[in-house]
Amino acid sequence: MAVKKLKPKAAKKKPVAKRPTPKFAKTSAKRSSAKPAKPAARRSTAPRAAKSATANSTGAAGGPPAKKEWLHPPVVHWEIAAVDSSRQRAFFSDLFGWAIDANNPQNYGMVPSGGEGAIGGGIGPAMDGKPYVAFYVEVPDIEAALAKAAALGGSTIMPRTDMGMVILAQFRDPEGNLVGLIESSPS
């Protein structure tokens, strides 16, 4: 009787569970082959906050930041405009424990994000005396976005405006909701 030689079975590796990619995750156009890229940090691009506070990874040899691409234009800021902005800030601070910083000439209360995956916002005075809630979407070209919104039934409320620290605009959707636009930095 011949003895059949058996090959040892290769140990099966357990499949590594992949972490799901968030809808708003940035992907880098330049990836280093040396080591895996760290996930980009979430950022809050507030209409009256400094753009330099964004968390971008740097390019090779500490050069300019690598160009980031979004899967689709992300919501990067929310805003509550109030007739009595001090009272609104106190209300939301007491309700949610938000640390709101309104120490700026516009009396605009900046609300930091609540952590990873969240965006910050702001509570400030309503310019026309009517309260509203809005969200801001980051787009590469505000003029193009306003033109497309108009073609789809929206109407421009504030044209492309350079506020110094950020370039923004506002439009109303066909239902009358106020939507803001933040222009991406050209980096």
C-alpha positions in Angstrom: 0.0 0.0 0.0 1.4 3.3 -1.1 1.4 6.2 1.3 0.1 9.4 -0.2 2.1 12.4 0.8 -0.1 15.3 1.8 0.9 18.9 1.4 0.4 21.0 4.5 -2.6 23.3 4.1 -1.8 27.0 4.0 -3.2 28.8 7.0 -6.2 30.7 6.0 -5.9 34.4 6.8 -8.9 36.1 8.2 -10.2 38.7 5.9 -9.4 42.2 7.1 -12.5 44.3 7.5 -12.3 47.4 5.5 -13.4 50.6 7.2 -16.3 52.1 5.2 -15.3 55.4 3.5 -17.5 58.2 4.7 -19.6 59.9 2.0 -17.7 63.1 2.4 -14.2 61.7 2.6 -11.5 63.5 0.7 -9.2 61.5 -1.5 -5.8 62.8 -2.4 -4.8 63.2 -6.0 -1.2 62.6 -5.0 -0.4 59.5 -2.9 3.0 58.6 -1.6 3.9 55.0 -2.3 6.2 54.9 0.7 3.4 54.6 3.3 -0.4 54.8 3.3 -1.8 58.2 3.3 -3.4 59.4 6.6 -7.1 60.2 6.3 -7.7 63.9 5.8 -9.0 65.7 8.8 -12.5 67.0 8.8 -12.6 70.7 8.4 -15.1 73.4 9.1 -14.9 76.2 6.6 -16.9 78.9 8.2 -18.0 82.0 6.3 -16.2 84.3 8.7 -13.4 81.9 9.9 -9.9 81.9 8.6 -9.4 79.6 5.7 -5.8 78.9 7.0 -7.3 76.9 9.8 -8.2 74.1 7.4 -6.4 70.7 7.9 -4.7 69.8 4.6 -1.9 67.4 4.2 1.3 68.8 2.7 2.9 67.8 -0.5 6.3 66.2 -1.0 9.2 67.8 0.9 6.8 70.1 2.9 5.7 71.9 -0.3 2.2 73.2 -1.1 -0.8 71.1 0.1 -1.8 68.3 -2.1 -4.9 68.9 -4.2 -7.9 67.3 -2.5 -10.9 66.0 -4.4 -14.3 65.5 -2.9 -16.7 62.8 -3.9 -19.3 65.5 -4.3 -19.6 69.1 -3.0 -19.7 68.8 0.8 -21.6 70.8 3.4 -18.9 72.6 5.3 -20.7 75.1 7.5 -24.2 75.8 9.0 -25.6 79.1 10.1 -28.4 80.4 12.3 -29.2 84.1 11.8 -31.2 85.6 14.5 -33.0 88.9 15.3 -31.5 88.6 18.9 -28.3 86.7 18.2 -27.0 87.0 21.8 -30.2 85.3 23.1 -29.9 82.6 20.4 -26.3 81.9 21.3 -27.2 81.6 25.0 -30.1 79.3 24.1 -28.0 76.9 22.0 -25.1 77.1 24.4 -27.4 76.1 27.3 -29.2 73.5 25.3 -26.3 71.7 23.8 -23.3 72.9 25.8 -21.7 74.6 22.8 -18.7 76.8 23.4 -19.6 79.8 21.2 -17.0 82.4 20.4 -18.5 85.7 19.2 -15.4 87.8 20.0 -15.1 89.4 16.5 -16.3 92.6 14.8 -19.2 90.9 13.1 -20.6 89.6 16.5 -20.8 86.2 14.7 -20.7 83.3 17.2 -18.5 80.5 15.9 -19.5 77.0 17.0 -16.7 74.5 16.7 -17.4 71.0 15.3 -18.5 68.4 17.8 -15.7 66.0 16.8 -14.6 63.8 13.9 -17.2 63.7 11.1 -19.0 66.8 12.3 -18.9 70.4 11.0 -18.8 73.6 12.8 -21.2 76.5 12.3 -22.2 79.9 13.4 -24.9 82.0 15.1 -25.0 85.6 14.1 -27.3 88.6 13.5 -29.8 88.5 10.7 -28.8 91.1 8.2 -32.3 91.9 7.0 -34.0 91.4 10.4 -35.5 88.0 9.4 -34.2 84.9 11.1 -33.1 81.9 9.0 -31.1 78.7 9.1 -28.8 77.9 6.2 -26.1 75.5 5.3 -23.0 76.2 3.1 -21.7 73.9 0.4 -18.1 74.1 -0.8 -17.8 74.3 -4.6 -14.9 75.0 -6.9 -16.7 77.8 -8.9 -19.4 79.9 -7.2 -20.4 81.6 -10.5 -21.0 78.3 -12.2 -23.0 77.0 -9.2 -25.2 80.1 -9.1 -25.8 79.8 -12.8 -26.8 76.2 -12.5 -29.0 76.9 -9.5 -30.8 79.6 -11.5 -31.3 77.3 -14.4 -32.9 74.8 -12.0 -35.3 77.3 -10.5 -33.2 78.9 -7.8 -32.5 82.6 -7.3 -29.3 84.4 -6.2 -29.6 86.3 -2.9 -26.0 87.3 -2.4 -23.6 87.1 -5.5 -20.1 85.9 -5.2 -18.6 88.1 -2.4 -15.0 88.1 -1.2 -15.1 88.5 2.6 -11.3 88.5 2.9 -11.0 85.2 4.7 -13.5 83.4 2.6 -15.4 83.8 -0.7 -19.1 83.1 -0.4 -22.5 83.5 -2.0 -26.1 82.7 -1.2 -29.2 81.6 -3.2 -32.7 80.4 -2.5 -33.7 77.0 -3.8 -37.1 76.6 -5.6 -38.8 76.1 -2.2 -37.4 79.4 -0.8 -34.7 77.8 1.5 -31.5 79.8 1.9 -28.4 77.9 0.8 -24.8 79.2 1.0 -21.8 78.5 -1.2 -18.2 78.6 -0.1 -15.6 78.7 -2.9 -12.8 76.2 -2.7 -9.3 77.5 -2.4 -7.4 77.0 -5.7 -4.7 74.9 -4.0 
